[in-house]
Amino acid sequence: MYPLVRRLSLASLLLLSLSVLFPAHAQTSYFFPATPVDPDPAVPTPEEFLGYPIGSRYTRHDELVAYFEELARVSPRVKVERIGRTYEGRPLLLATITDPANHANLEQLRQAHNSLVDPSAPESAASGAPVVVWLTYSVHGAETSSGEAALLTAWFLAADRSESTRRWLREAVVLVDPAQNPDGRDRTANWHNAWGSNPPSADPADREHVEPFPGGRFNHYLTDLNRDWLALAQADSVPKVEHFHRWYPNVQIDFHEMGKDSTYYFEPSPKSMESPLLPKSSYEANKVVARYHAQALDAIGSLYYSGENFDNFSPIYGSTYPDFHGAVGATVEQASSRGRVQESVNGLLEFPFTIRNHLNVGLATVRGAVEQKEYLFRLQKDFFRSALDQASKHPARAWVFGDGNDPTLSRRLLSLLLKHRIEVHELERAVEVDGKRFEPGSAWVVPARQPAFRLAHAIFEFTPPVKGDVFYSGTSYAVAPGYGLRYAASRAALPAGPRVQEVPAVAGGVDGVARYAYALDLRDYGAYRLVGALLAQDIRLRAAFAPLVLPSADAKDEPRRGVVLVPVAGQPLAADALHARIDTLARSLGVRVHALASGKSAAGIDLGSDSVKPIRKPAIALVMGQGVSPPEIGAAWHAFDTALGYPTSKLEPAQLGEVSLDRYTTIVLANGNYAGLPENAVAALKRWIAAGGSLVAYNSGARWAIDKGLAPAKLRDPPPPQAERLDFGSQREVFALRRVSGNILSADVDLSHPLAFGLEDRRLLVNKETGLVFENSTNPYLNVVRIDDRPTVNGYLSEENLKRVAGSAFLQVAPVEKGNVVVFADDPAHRKYWHGTERLLLNAALFSNHLNPIRQRGE
């Protein structure tokens, strides 16, 4: 009924539009052409429950939830849990599908299965345990065929009475996550349903196929959740990782879509994309599972390929995180119709066809896991045993992390490790490692020799180099460097105390009643949230722009800048109400606040100095809309919402020339295409900056600002291309090797600049994702962050690009009359866990009118 290639004709389009008239058995025979189905009539098909044939429209998330919960109601094979909620309040589901007898004994079966990840447990402990298959769908909400395939897959497993399916369910537990990204999925489903025609249009330019900003790929905060498995920066990601560790699946498939002119892709990935951290057996196992995928697609005559695309060396993806736990993780990709039917080089690509391919690959995965159960059990057992051997040979005996001045980020990293089931211990006594001091109570020890060694390595160590020629995404994913938090690797054993089971609480609040002022320490990342809350309530704040030591400080304290003060006098609240307000907020945030009885500092300037300047209440606008990079502007949105706790205005690019900009103190311009902005928008920005506004721009946003004369900064151009002869077949490889593919670079930060307040170390690690490079300003005070002349590099960076970026400015302030333009070469809040550089963005909004150097007389 739904062939892949069909000539474009009115008859074919009418046939598709009238699919609601087709009987249910016709749909079943189409979707299961190679798999006879003997359905239990008590279990409704998706079509019977939803009232329309699958593939004739897009299923909303609430409808998807309702159907899965109906399956759980009518089938003893299915249990459904609501494991969490998205930022927009939609439920996150996990369905467990297995034989009813297994459900009756599920916890004992789970514990037996999980003995596989315990190197000390005998192999016999897992005998009789089920093989665990996790099918994960719709992490990219715009890739909608996978969510529809989840409906049909679950129905088949719940309803089919054939002996083969009964055997699968006796020997397997199938976990189904039907929508990892409900917010994005609904965004896309609503768009396609709203703009679909009857009969549908196959024209790629039709509005149905061209979803506008931000599209459904991303979640509420415009995050690519497929790259959040390791960092867990989004609330949507945490529940699925928690349940992953409940079961430790043996096979996990992540269902995706790609461009309409492709066919179907499944792993293995190219050998060059394999991590040297993982045993070769992990990648060989991909080939074993791939045989079943090939068989399924051969049986229905669908074109496919494998072994050519996609990274497979870091645990940030839904298809690679399982690899770091002894499982077979795999990405499968279906060419997307992005609507109900679309023209492609292969003919008409129809929505039901895309669903059918994913459905049959999912069922083939279950069949393969059951047939390869003993092999998969040995793979997982050997994986964790070999992790201990590998850890024993690693130069580091342990990692230590934590900073008493930053309890918020210290505990956040601790929480991340515990979520990943990484073994962490209390630090028993003070130690110094690599010139960094760590104190008990504020620092923790992670032993290298543990079953989760490889995942701990991915967090604390630079990503091992790969020799790939085509990189799908970034080439460095270490998390700890992005936090900007004190940590070190120790070659010697460290004094480790009891194992940590939960994150200890921080006793926030005020340490007394102030007669003069209250003081906050921006070295604690959590203090930004308190600053934002106080400013939002019109509490007046000041900040020290010259070094001081607080009157209440320890005698060993060094003078420092960036201390935020809340004077008691001159506030909209009486002294006792001010104390109560600050104390309540500080306790809720776990932030410590000092009460000061005097304005006389212990060293440095006094608290009433002209160098203690008022903080202007910010009014922040984020330019987000068509042409803007959703992940980059989404990272800024998330930072101001969650780290600063401060509201922002979200403006369409075209609004820059239509609304009054006078109300804003800071406007953020992320990566994007702004070529279509009218001249009146450029003129409005110029007037606003000159009058005292601060434009924060990065990546192509910074390039556009420079090109339009908004920012008097200069780009370092690449060298002119050399006349050379290259083989036609090498184009992909040459392009990949010449681009900047996400690297960690070492840089130097000017700690005396307001943009650096809260940072303690001049050495700063930055993420370099683009080829944009700034020349250093001739004014030496404006180059706030400068990449080292011989930078430490993690990830792949060609010699040509390394020469360009070495010694360049990563962050620069460009003064313009009363205002300024703050230009970053790359997104400072990259993927929402680069907190070290995210501070620079927060400071840009808080201290926007204090960023320009002092004007000398005669200037």
Order of alpha helices (4+ residues) and beta strands (2+ residues): alpha-alpha-alpha-alpha-beta-beta-alpha-alpha-beta-alpha-alpha-beta-alpha-alpha-beta-beta-alpha-beta-beta-beta-beta-alpha-alpha-beta-alpha-beta-beta-beta-beta-alpha-alpha-beta-beta-beta-beta-alpha-beta-beta-beta-alpha-beta-beta-beta-beta-alpha-beta-beta-alpha-beta-alpha-alpha-beta-beta-beta-beta-alpha-beta-beta-alpha
